[in-house]
Structure formats: C-alpha cells, structure tokens
Amino acid sequence: FTFEMESSAALGFGFRCGFLGLLHLEIIQERLTREYDLDLITTAPSVVYQIELTHPDPAGVTEIDLHNPADMPDVNKIRTISEPWIRATIYVPDEYLGGILKLCQDRRGIQLNLTYVSGRAQATYELPLNEVVFDFYDRLKSLSKGYASFDYEQIGYREGDLVKMSILVNEEPVDALSMIVHRGTAEVRGRGMVERLKELIPRHLFKIPIQAAIGGKVIARETISAMRKDVTAKCYGGDASRKRKLLDKQKKGKAKMREYGSVSIPQEAFIAALRMGDDN
C-alpha cells in the first residue's frame, strides 16, 4: 500500500493511493472508516496520461501529465493523449484459458505469444494499463478460481483515441466518477456505470436522471423513479377534478424539489459502480 499527497481543482486536497486491486481498496477504506471514523470519497482508479497541447500554455509547456480526469484540459486544447501500456505474462491451467483470453481481448489486449507447459498455459499480452487498474486482477482470479498468476512490466506510452467520460447525477457532474476511456468502449462502459448506479443510489422524493456523457453528448441514461405518496387517499368521492388538482399540486412540488434538492450517493456506490462485471 503506497500513497502520496495530491491536490485537485475539483476535489481539493487528498491522497493518491496504490492498491493491489479493488478488494484491497475496500479493506483499507473499511478500516479507515471504522477505526478513525473518516468520511472518505473514493475516485475512479486512473493512471498518468501524457497530453500534448495544441498551443503552449503561458509557461511555454506543450506536454503535461494528467493525474486526475477531473483536471483534464478542454478538448480544443488537446492535440494527442498517450496512455501507458504493459507487457503482461499470465500463467493459467488449460481449462480456464478460454475465459482469460476473452478477458484480455475485452480489455483491448494484443496477444503476443501462447505456449503450453505440462497442463498450464502461458499467455503474453500487451495491455493498456488503464484497463488493468480497474478490476482486471479480481476478474482474473475469479475466472480461474484463484489458479492464475499475473506479472507485468511497463513498456512505455502509446497514443490512443481516448476521451473523458463524465457521470452526471441529477444533471450535476460527479467528479469522483469521471474517467478516461477509449472511444470504442465508452458507450458500453457508460451504460454499465449508469445501470449500476441506478441500483445503488436510493430513491428520493423526486425523479433522478443518471447520465454518462462525453463532452456535451449523452451516451447512456437511466432514471430513478420518485417515491410517490398517495395524495388522493383522502378523496373518497366527489368530482374527478379534485383528484387531478391534488396530483397537479404534487407534480409541481416534485419539480421544485428536483430543482433545489440534492442527491446523496452512498460511499459503497463509488466502488461498486467501478466493477466492470461480466457484461463489460
């Protein structure tokens, strides 16, 4: 477990931490919460990207390192984005090889070699580090029932078609869930995120839209329906317009509440939303 101090324009002061996987992250977070009574905000795992700017900034710099997606410059100022790649070596029993190969393929892996030695397979892949830091190791162990081993080395940076995907809850961006993704997988990743958040965020008294967006374009959306009180329960008879008047009054109240109300996102939703699962 490693950590260093960091400051973000969107999130303020905090720590950049290194974990062995999402499970390790959950254990550390649980201990800090239970033993020190801390209220933590966990951001999406990320790597350091190299951004080449179209024009030098006031200091004359044309290349910058991006540590946090929330601090990404405007897309009009970016010429190229490069991401770190790794060469991974995976040892796995033959019976689990199919699932492991599919996992690497889904994470934009490039197969370099595949050999068999006494009932075990050795697969060598080149993978973007961005695809590994999420839950690759957890999924690898799950698919192989704990038998697979994984080793890697960094092989440098490569230019990629990368974009910043923002998550909006009730039309407000959640900086802690912003992430850099490949344009080809952005829609699938965004749809998975909003579907998971819909299950994790509790219902409020007003309707909550959850959106994944790239710039000004929404690529996925889910809506959490409002909790509804039966305001017509006291109407036992009379004209239908009485019920309509009560329902219209409730509708106006919910619209006002949605405009000024805040959505509370439970802490466990931040980590659970990052799990990519079988469908991604």
C-alpha positions in Angstrom: 0.0 0.0 0.0 1.6 3.3 -1.1 0.3 6.8 -1.0 1.3 10.4 -1.7 -0.4 13.8 -1.2 -2.3 15.4 -4.1 -4.4 18.4 -4.8 -7.2 18.6 -7.3 -9.1 21.6 -8.6 -12.3 19.7 -8.5 -11.9 17.6 -5.3 -9.5 19.6 -3.2 -6.7 18.1 -1.1 -6.4 14.3 -0.8 -4.1 11.3 -1.3 -3.2 9.3 -4.4 -3.0 5.7 -3.2 -1.8 2.5 -4.8 -3.7 -0.8 -4.1 -3.4 -4.4 -5.2 -7.0 -4.3 -6.5 -10.5 -3.2 -5.7 -10.8 -5.7 -2.8 -7.6 -4.3 -1.2 -9.1 -0.8 -1.7 -12.3 -1.8 0.1 -10.4 -3.3 3.0 -8.3 -0.2 3.6 -11.3 2.1 3.2 -13.4 0.0 5.7 -10.6 0.1 8.3 -10.1 3.9 7.9 -13.9 4.4 8.3 -14.3 2.0 11.2 -11.1 2.8 13.2 -10.8 6.5 12.5 -14.4 7.5 11.7 -13.4 9.1 8.4 -15.9 10.0 5.7 -14.0 9.2 2.5 -14.5 10.0 -1.2 -13.1 7.3 -3.4 -12.4 8.3 -7.0 -12.2 6.0 -10.1 -8.7 4.3 -10.4 -6.6 6.1 -13.0 -3.1 6.1 -14.5 -0.9 9.0 -15.6 -1.6 10.2 -19.1 0.6 12.3 -21.3 -1.2 15.1 -23.1 0.3 17.1 -26.0 -1.3 20.6 -26.2 -2.2 22.3 -29.5 -0.6 25.5 -28.2 1.9 26.2 -25.4 0.5 27.4 -22.1 1.6 30.7 -20.6 4.6 28.9 -19.2 5.6 27.6 -22.6 4.8 24.0 -21.8 3.4 21.8 -24.7 3.2 18.5 -22.9 1.6 17.9 -19.5 1.0 14.8 -17.3 -2.7 14.2 -16.3 -3.1 12.5 -13.0 -6.8 13.1 -12.4 -9.5 13.1 -15.2 -11.3 15.9 -13.4 -8.3 18.2 -14.3 -8.4 17.4 -18.0 -8.0 20.5 -20.2 -10.6 21.5 -22.8 -10.7 19.1 -25.8 -10.0 22.0 -28.1 -6.6 22.5 -26.5 -5.6 18.8 -26.8 -3.6 17.5 -29.8 -3.0 13.9 -28.6 -3.4 11.8 -25.5 -1.0 8.9 -24.8 -1.6 6.2 -22.2 0.9 3.7 -20.6 1.0 0.1 -21.9 2.3 -3.0 -20.2 3.5 -6.4 -21.3 1.7 -9.0 -19.2 2.5 -12.6 -18.7 -0.3 -14.9 -17.4 0.0 -18.5 -16.3 -3.2 -20.4 -16.1 -4.4 -24.0 -16.1 -5.7 -25.1 -19.6 -9.4 -25.5 -18.5 -9.6 -21.8 -17.6 -7.7 -20.4 -20.7 -10.8 -19.5 -22.7 -12.2 -17.1 -20.2 -8.8 -15.5 -19.6 -8.2 -14.9 -23.3 -11.7 -13.3 -23.6 -10.9 -11.1 -20.6 -7.7 -9.8 -22.2 -9.4 -9.3 -25.6 -12.2 -7.3 -24.0 -9.6 -5.1 -22.3 -8.1 -4.1 -25.7 -5.2 -6.6 -25.3 -2.8 -7.6 -28.1 -1.8 -11.3 -28.0 2.0 -11.8 -28.5 2.5 -15.4 -27.5 0.7 -18.5 -26.2 2.5 -21.7 -25.1 1.6 -24.8 -23.2 3.8 -26.4 -20.5 2.6 -29.6 -18.6 -1.1 -28.7 -18.4 -0.6 -25.0 -17.9 -0.7 -22.2 -20.5 1.5 -19.2 -20.7 -0.2 -16.2 -22.4 1.7 -13.0 -23.2 -0.3 -9.9 -23.9 0.2 -6.2 -24.4 -2.5 -4.3 -22.5 -3.3 -0.6 -21.7 -2.6 -0.1 -18.0 -5.9 1.9 -17.8 -7.8 -1.4 -18.5 -5.8 -3.3 -15.8 -6.1 -0.9 -12.8 -9.9 -1.3 -12.5 -10.8 -4.9 -11.6 -8.6 -6.9 -14.0 -6.8 -8.8 -11.3 -10.0 -9.6 -9.4 -11.7 -10.8 -12.6 -8.6 -12.9 -13.4 -8.7 -14.7 -10.1 -12.4 -15.1 -10.3 -12.4 -16.7 -13.8 -9.5 -19.1 -12.9 -10.8 -19.9 -9.4 -7.6 -18.4 -8.0 -5.2 -20.6 -10.0 -4.0 -17.9 -12.5 -0.8 -15.8 -11.8 -0.1 -12.5 -13.4 3.1 -10.5 -13.9 3.7 -7.4 -16.0 6.2 -4.7 -16.9 5.7 -1.3 -18.4 6.7 -0.8 -22.0 6.1 2.9 -22.5 3.3 5.2 -23.7 1.2 4.9 -26.9 -1.1 7.4 -28.5 -4.8 6.4 -28.2 -8.3 7.6 -29.1 -9.1 8.5 -25.5 -12.0 10.7 -24.2 -13.1 11.9 -20.8 -16.4 10.3 -19.7 -18.3 12.2 -17.1 -21.1 10.9 -14.9 -24.0 13.3 -14.1 -26.4 12.6 -11.3 -29.5 14.9 -11.3 -27.7 16.9 -14.1 -24.7 17.6 -11.7 -21.3 16.1 -12.7 -19.8 13.7 -10.1 -16.1 14.4 -10.4 -15.1 11.4 -8.4 -16.6 9.1 -11.1 -15.0 10.9 -14.1 -12.7 8.6 -16.1 -10.6 8.5 -19.2 -11.8 5.7 -21.6 -11.2 4.5 -25.1 -13.8 5.9 -27.5 -14.6 2.5 -28.8 -15.7 1.1 -25.4 -17.1 4.4 -23.9 -20.7 3.6 -24.6 -20.6 0.1 -23.1 -18.6 1.3 -20.1 -21.0 4.3 -19.6 -24.1 2.1 -19.9 -22.7 -0.3 -17.3 -21.9 2.6 -14.9 -25.4 4.2 -15.1 -27.2 0.9 -14.7 -25.1 0.0 -11.7 -25.6 3.5 -10.1 -29.4 3.1 -10.6 -29.3 0.1 -8.4 -27.0 1.6 -5.8 -28.5 5.1 -5.3 -31.5 5.1 -3.0 -34.8 6.6 -4.3 -35.6 10.2 -3.4 -38.9 12.1 -3.4 -38.1 13.4 -6.9 -37.0 11.8 -10.2 -33.2 11.4 -10.6 -31.7 11.1 -14.0 -28.2 9.4 -14.2 -26.2 10.1 -17.4 -22.9 9.2 -18.9 -21.6 11.9 -21.2 -18.6 12.7 -23.4 -18.4 16.5 -23.6 -21.9 17.6 -24.3 -23.1 14.3 -25.8 -25.0 11.9 -23.5 -24.1 8.3 -24.4 -26.2 6.5 -21.7 -29.0 7.3 -19.4 -31.1 5.7 -16.6 -33.7 7.3 -14.4 -34.5 6.5 -10.8 -38.2 7.0 -10.3 -39.5 9.1 -7.4 -41.1 7.8 -4.3 -44.7 8.7 -4.5 -47.2 9.4 -1.8 -50.8 8.6 -2.5 -52.2 12.2 -2.1 -55.6 11.1 -3.3 -56.1 8.6 -0.5 -58.3 11.1 1.4 -60.7 11.6 -1.6 -63.5 9.1 -1.1 -65.8 10.6 -3.7 -66.7 13.8 -5.5 -65.6 15.1 -8.8 -62.5 13.8 -10.6 -61.1 17.3 -10.8 -60.4 17.2 -7.0 -58.0 14.3 -7.5 -56.5 16.0 -10.6 -55.9 19.2 -8.6 -54.1 17.3 -5.8 -51.9 15.3 -8.3 -51.0 18.5 -10.2 -50.0 20.1 -6.9 -47.8 17.1 -6.1 -46.2 17.3 -9.5 -45.3 21.0 -9.1 -43.8 20.2 -5.7 -41.7 17.4 -7.1 -40.4 19.6 -9.9 -39.4 22.3 -7.4 -37.8 19.7 -5.2 -35.8 18.3 -8.1 -34.5 21.8 -8.9 -33.3 22.5 -5.4 -32.9 19.1 -3.9 -29.5 17.3 -3.5 -28.9 13.6 -4.2 -27.0 11.7 -1.6 -24.8 9.0 -3.1 -23.7 6.3 -0.6 -20.0 5.7 -0.4 -20.3 2.0 -1.3 -21.8 3.1 -4.6 -18.5 4.7 -5.7 -16.6 1.4 -5.5 -19.4 -0.9 -6.7 -20.0 1.3 -9.8 -16.4 0.7 -10.9 -16.7 -3.0 -11.1 -16.9 -3.8 -14.8 -18.5 -7.3 -14.4 -19.2 -10.0 -16.9 -21.2 -7.8 -19.3 -18.3 -5.4 -20.0 
